[in-house]
Amino acid sequence: MIKKSINPFSATITIGLESGYEQVKISQPQIIRFVQNYQEDLIKNKGIYLSASVSECKIVLSGQVEPHLKLSFINYPKFPLPVSQLKNEIEDLAKSFMSEFRQNRTVIEYL
């Protein structure tokens, strides 16, 4: 077994599943397809592998309960990137998502 260590890094994009403020639903398969297409473009054009974990969650505030997805990222040891580049790619993905789905409910956390 080969062991490869890199400095820890993780980030999460939390994205709402409604387009704009029109209560038009965005499905999980739509998000996954979008992420996969984005990943393929990154691989083809930049040689960057941006692996993501996808999980469902709900954001609760006062009387509202909104469905969201969390996209979680690490600096994958097999394809490590400088942290600044990794952050840029994650932020570009979030911006692309916001544009594609007219999404205002998007948060990026770096942990």
N, C-alpha and C positions, 0 to 999 in steps of 0.2 A: 504494500500500500504506500502510495506517495502522499505525503502530507505537505500542504502549502498553506502558509499563514499570511494574512494581510491585515492591515489595521481595520478595526471594526467600523462599519458604516451602515446605516439604514435610513430609509426614507419611506414615507407613506403619502400617497395622494388619496384624499377622500373626495369622492365625486358624487354629486346628487344625480338622481335618476329621473329628473324632470327637465325638459328642455325649456329654457327661459323661465318665465313665470306664467306660462300658459297651461300648466298641468298636463302637458303632453309627456307621456311616459317614455323613458329610454330603457330598453331591456338589457339584461346582463349579456346575452349573446351578442347584441350590437356592440357593447363596450369591448368584449373579448375580441370580436372580429377587428374592430378598430385598432386595438393594441397589437394584435398579431400582424396586421398590415403595416403598422408603424414600425414594429420590430423588423420585419422583412426589409423595409426600406433602409433602416439603420444598418443592417447586416450588409446589404448590397452596396450601399453608397458610402458607408464609413467604416465597415468592418467592426461595428460595435454590437455586442450582444447584451441586451438590456432585459434581463429576466424579471418577471413580475409574478407575485402571488396575488390572487383575487379573492376577496371575501365580502360577504354581504354584511351590512350593519344598518342601524337606524339612528338618525340624529333626532334627539328629543329636546324640544325647547318650549316651555310653557304648554300650550294646548296643541302644539304641532308635533307630528311624528313623521319624519321624511325618510324614505328609503334611500340608501347610499351604497356605494361600493368602495372598498379600500383596496388600492393597489400598493403592495409593499415591495420594496426594492432593497437589495443588499449589493455590496461590491463583490460580485461573484468571483471567487478565487480562480476559477478556470479562465476567466476573461477579465482580469482586473483593469480598472481605469483610475486615473488620478481623480481624487474626490471632486475637484472643481469641474472637471469634464462630466463626471457622473451627474452632478447637480444640474449642470446646463442641459444635459439630455433629458433628465426627469422633468425639468421646468418646461422644456420645449414640447415634450409629450403632453403635459398638462395644458399648455396654451393651445396646442392643436386640438385636443379634446374639447376645450371650451369653445373654440371656433366652430368645429364640426357640429357640435350638438347645441350650440347657443346656450351654453351652460354658465351660470353665474355662481353656482354653489360648489366651489372647488377649493380645497385646502391642501397645502404641502407641508409636511412636518419632517424635519431632519432630526434624527435621534442619535 
